[in-house]
């Protein structure tokens, strides 16, 4: 038996001419922390590629927590992946070759983001 934790609310209607239109309001969200890069990428992906899922999550109040979770997971995975790549491909000495160090770290970050974006942000 499947259990749902959805909050049931009563829908009120307004009479407009011959029609009754539902008075819908979106649930309050905790938007005290703005979305980061990966959360915004996920939002754009859902809007353009998965509009039914986007609207469903928006209406039942799970969109913002989902985007915050994607942001957190993606950021953590990028950091872990960069650390693992830095262990596998050691960085040049930062004090002697600053530009090489920056280029190397940018390359590691690009590799890590490529994986994370595919596996977390654009995941079905």
N, C-alpha and C positions, 0 to 999 in steps of 0.2 A: 504494500500500500504506500503510495507516494504522499509525502507530507509537504505542504507548502507553508512558508512563513510569511506570505504576503499579507499585508494589512488590508482588511476589508473596510471600505468606506461607503457611505451612502451617497448616491449621486443625486444632486438636485438639478431641476430643470427650470428654464425660463421660457415663457410663452412669447414667441416672436411671430406675429401673424397667425398663420394656421399651424405653425411648427413649434415643437418643444425642443429646445436646444440644451444639451447638457452643460452645466456650469462646472467645467473642469479646472482644477488647480494642480500645479505640480507640487510634489512634496518638497519640504525644505531640505536643503543640502548643506553640508559643512564645507563651504568654499573659502574657509579662512586661509588655506594654503593654496596658492595658485598652481595651475598645472605646469609641469615642466615640458621639455621637448618631446619626450616619448608619450606622455599623456595627450598632448595636442595632436601628435601624429596619429594616435589611436582614434581620437575623436574624428579627425578628418577621414580616416579609413572607414570608420563605422558610418559616417554620414554619406559618403560617396559609394562605397562598395557593399555595405550591409544596412541599407536604410530601414528595413523591417526590424532588425535587431536593435538598431539605434532608437527607433521610435518606441519600441517595447520597453527598452531600458529607461528611456527618458520618462515615459509615463508611469512606470512602476517605481521610480526613484532609485534605481540601481546604477544609473549611468555614472554619476559623479564618483561614488565609491569604487566602481570598476576602473575608471580612468586614473584615480589616485593609486590603486593597486598596480595597474600596469606601469605607471611612472616609477613606483618604488621597486618593483621586480626588475624592470629593465635597467634602472640605474645601478642596482646591486649587481646584476649580471654583467653589465659593462665593466664595472670596477674589478670584479673577479676575473673576467676574461683578460683584461689588460694586464693584471698581475701575473696570470698564468703565461701569457705571451711574453711578458718581460723576463720571466724566468727562463723560458725556452730560447728567446732571442735577446741576449743581454744588451742593455743600452750603452751607448758610448759615454765616456766621462763627461759629465755636464759642465765641469769647470774648464776643461780644455777645448771642447768642441760643442759649444752651446747650440749652434745651428743644426749640427748633426743630431744632437740629443732631441731637439724639438721636432725635427723631421721624423726621427725614429718613433718618438712617442705619438705623433700625429698619425703615423702609419699603423701603429698598434691600436690606437683608438678607432680608426676607420675600419680595421678588420673586426674588432670587437663589436662595433655598432652594426656592421653588416649582418652578423650572425644574430644579434639581439633583435634588431628590427624585424628580421624574417621570422624568428621564432616566437617573439612576444607581441610586438606591435601589430604585425599583420597576420597573426594566428587566427584561425577560424574559431 
